[in-house]
Amino acid sequence: MILLGVELVAIAAIIICTVRAILGPTAPDRMVALDGITALLIASLVVLGTFYRVSMLLDIALVYALLSFLGTLAIAKYLEGRGVES
């Protein structure tokens, strides 16, 4: 029952981050919102993997976190080269 509450809170936070990603006035705001969405999705995968006792979901969360980190680095490098100030 507690895990269901955690998932509902995570879904609500994902919706809030999605609104921020759509309405964000600058590119760094949108990037931070997308990082928040990926962090919440990773947390949701870990919670679901714990709830269903499926270790494959934990492996997927780990790979997704690594790819998210690499994507964040690439986008940050692109924004730095473009001269976008925060």
C-alpha distance (Angstrom), angle and dihedral (degrees) to the residues before:
residue distance angle dihedral
M1 . . .
I2 3.80 . .
L3 3.80 91.3 .
L4 3.80 89.7 54.7
G5 3.80 89.1 54.8
V6 3.80 90.8 49.0
E7 3.80 90.5 51.6
L8 3.81 92.0 49.1
V9 3.81 91.0 51.4
A10 3.81 90.0 48.1
I11 3.81 91.1 50.7
A12 3.80 91.0 50.0
A13 3.81 90.2 49.7
I14 3.82 90.7 48.8
I15 3.80 89.5 53.5
I16 3.81 90.7 50.6
C17 3.82 91.0 49.0
T18 3.80 90.2 48.4
V19 3.79 90.8 54.4
R20 3.81 89.2 49.2
A21 3.81 90.8 49.5
I22 3.80 91.1 52.3
L23 3.80 97.5 42.6
G24 3.80 99.1 33.1
P25 3.78 109.3 131.0
T26 3.82 96.1 -145.2
A27 3.79 136.7 35.0
P28 3.84 94.0 -113.1
D29 3.82 89.2 54.8
R30 3.77 89.8 53.9
M31 3.79 91.3 47.0
V32 3.80 92.4 52.9
A33 3.80 90.1 48.6
L34 3.81 91.0 51.8
D35 3.80 90.1 48.8
G36 3.79 88.3 52.4
I37 3.79 90.9 51.2
T38 3.80 92.2 50.8
A39 3.81 92.0 47.5
L40 3.80 90.6 51.1
L41 3.81 91.5 47.4
I42 3.79 90.4 51.2
A43 3.81 90.3 49.8
S44 3.81 89.6 49.1
L45 3.79 91.1 51.9
V46 3.80 90.4 51.2
V47 3.80 92.1 49.0
L48 3.80 92.1 47.6
G49 3.80 91.1 46.8
T50 3.79 89.4 52.7
F51 3.80 93.2 45.7
Y52 3.81 95.9 48.8
R53 3.83 93.7 33.4
V54 3.81 91.5 -126.9
S55 3.79 112.2 145.8
M56 3.80 91.7 -167.7
L57 3.82 89.6 73.5
L58 3.80 89.2 57.2
D59 3.80 90.1 52.7
I60 3.80 90.4 49.5
A61 3.81 89.9 50.0
L62 3.80 90.7 51.9
V63 3.81 93.7 50.4
Y64 3.80 91.1 44.2
A65 3.81 90.4 52.1
L66 3.80 91.1 51.4
L67 3.80 93.0 48.8
S68 3.80 90.7 45.9
F69 3.79 90.6 52.9
L70 3.78 92.1 50.3
G71 3.80 91.0 47.4
T72 3.79 90.9 50.7
L73 3.79 90.4 52.1
A74 3.79 91.4 50.2
I75 3.81 93.6 48.8
A76 3.81 92.0 45.8
K77 3.79 90.4 51.4
Y78 3.81 90.0 49.5
L79 3.82 92.8 49.0
E80 3.80 91.0 46.7
G81 3.79 91.2 53.7
R82 3.78 90.9 48.7
G83 3.79 91.6 56.0
V84 3.81 97.5 -120.6
E85 3.79 110.8 165.4
S86 3.77 123.2 -150.3
